[in-house]
Amino acid sequence: MRIQFCGADRTVTGSCHLVEINGLRLLLDMGLYQGPREMARRMNEFLPDDVKSADAIILSHGHLDHCGKLPVAVREGFAGPIYCTAATAAVARVVLEDAAGIQVEDAQYLNRRTRSPEDRQGQIRPLYTPADIPAVRKAMRPMKYDQWTDLGKGVRFCFHDAGHILGSAYVILEWKEGETPRRLLFTGDVGRYDTPIIRDPATLDGPMDFVITESTYGDKAHAPMAGVEEQLLDAVKYVIDHNSRLLVPSFALGRTQTMLWYIQKFIAEKRIPPIATFVDSPMGVELTEVYKAFPEHYDEQTRAMIGSKDLFGLARVTLATSVEQSKAINRHNGPAVIIASSPTCEFGRILHHLKASVEREHDMVIFVGWTPPNTLGRRLQEGQRRVRIYDRWYDLRCQVRILHGLSAHADGDELLRFLKPTLTDSTRFFVVHGEADVADRFAGRIVENGGRLATVPAMETAVAG
């Protein structure tokens, strides 16, 4: 067995690992690197050695940093199956089509800004376009959780629910070396426990010989999930009492659906009256429809809550896709919840709603995830007195709150809870998908808790076992 580390090594983006077992070449994820433009282009043009000869890609879930380079691999000659869950196939389609469109738009914009029309040789080309996506979809082989798949040459794998986003999975590979059975766990991204809509991470069924584990928040402790509900309920009650608007800058995948789930829960439990709720994000709308299509992934609490109704029906949600529908939201009278992209407030439809709300004393913006520095979202959180939106300055008069505890990633303690069956003196760990210092600290915690050896591999290094 040999592992070559090809992405998300000492960083949190671009997940990709090449595992060679009994002559099979298997790629675990094929994620897009997200970072500064020039570095991202270099990283995303890189592919593992001779990707054409890989036998299969095993995809853990549909986030862009795990699936976003699939069109590059297929275009460069990868012709094998892409194994994933059915929900991941549906999520990845939306994510990849959106990414392709953005890359085309970015290339066109940069070419207009930095190149004269006569200079065709230096044209910037998108990494891929929407025309590259159908070939990826054709290669996808949807698999069920807990179902073993024979890959040949004595190697098999199985997906288990990782509890991270809809359809997310961790992967167990099994094979024999001579007469000795071997097992490898690839965690993908592990979710938190007791989160809305989807199930908790499935319990591991025993020890492993090798573990490739994420470490995104390996040195952090998230706020308790129990506090999220009351924080959000208080915010919704505030805008109802003041006949105002609650703006939620949100990721289209996962966080948008979680917000809708909570609002429906509050209405179903009669803790608030029905309130006008809008999803103003074409991608968010499409992904919400994907969530509605896979009720078999819901946890018991959600099943009990919705009964025979659809997941978001009680919230009286308006799904805005067109520009006209988006503009109509700002003409709505009465209290409302408006969920729109993007979480940084640097682009997207949220900016139009901020223009209308930022100077209204009783309107509120609530942030539901970490916001990077030097963004409009962070400036709002810091309470800067004047903020620029598009080409105008506005006085910040609205309410601004931060909702803590809604990460889709397990924190350090939750990761150790998940990995507990593997924390033995016979297991070798490779700690990936975390910034270098975070991964180092989490590797230390693994050893302190019983793991034999935990290393933090560098990009393009390889190990044999």
KALIN-V797782 format. One record per run of one state. SS is the DSSP state (2 for helix, 1 for strand, 0 for the rest). FROM is the first residue (numbers start at 0). TO is the last residue. If there is no record, write none. Layout:
# KALIN-V797782
((SS & FROM & TO) (SS & FROM & TO))
This chain:
# KALIN-V797782
((0 & 0 & 0) (1 & 1 & 6) (0 & 7 & 14) (1 & 15 & 20) (0 & 21 & 22) (1 & 23 & 27) (0 & 28 & 35) (2 & 36 & 44) (0 & 45 & 49) (2 & 50 & 52) (0 & 53 & 54) (1 & 55 & 57) (0 & 58 & 62) (2 & 63 & 66) (0 & 67 & 68) (2 & 69 & 74) (0 & 75 & 79) (1 & 80 & 84) (2 & 85 & 113) (0 & 114 & 128) (2 & 129 & 138) (1 & 139 & 142) (0 & 143 & 147) (1 & 148 & 151) (0 & 152 & 153) (1 & 154 & 160) (0 & 161 & 167) (1 & 168 & 176) (0 & 177 & 178) (1 & 179 & 185) (0 & 186 & 196) (1 & 197 & 197) (0 & 198 & 208) (1 & 209 & 213) (0 & 214 & 215) (1 & 216 & 216) (0 & 217 & 224) (2 & 225 & 240) (0 & 241 & 243) (1 & 244 & 248) (0 & 249 & 253) (2 & 254 & 267) (0 & 268 & 274) (1 & 275 & 279) (0 & 280 & 280) (2 & 281 & 291) (0 & 292 & 293) (2 & 294 & 296) (1 & 297 & 297) (0 & 298 & 298) (2 & 299 & 305) (0 & 306 & 311) (2 & 312 & 314) (0 & 315 & 315) (1 & 316 & 319) (0 & 320 & 321) (2 & 322 & 328) (0 & 329 & 334) (1 & 335 & 339) (0 & 340 & 348) (2 & 349 & 356) (0 & 357 & 362) (1 & 363 & 366) (0 & 367 & 374) (2 & 375 & 380) (0 & 381 & 384) (1 & 385 & 388) (0 & 389 & 390) (1 & 391 & 394) (0 & 395 & 397) (1 & 398 & 401) (0 & 402 & 409) (1 & 410 & 410) (2 & 411 & 421) (0 & 422 & 426) (1 & 427 & 431) (0 & 432 & 434) (2 & 435 & 447) (0 & 448 & 451) (1 & 452 & 454) (0 & 455 & 460) (1 & 461 & 463) (0 & 464 & 464))
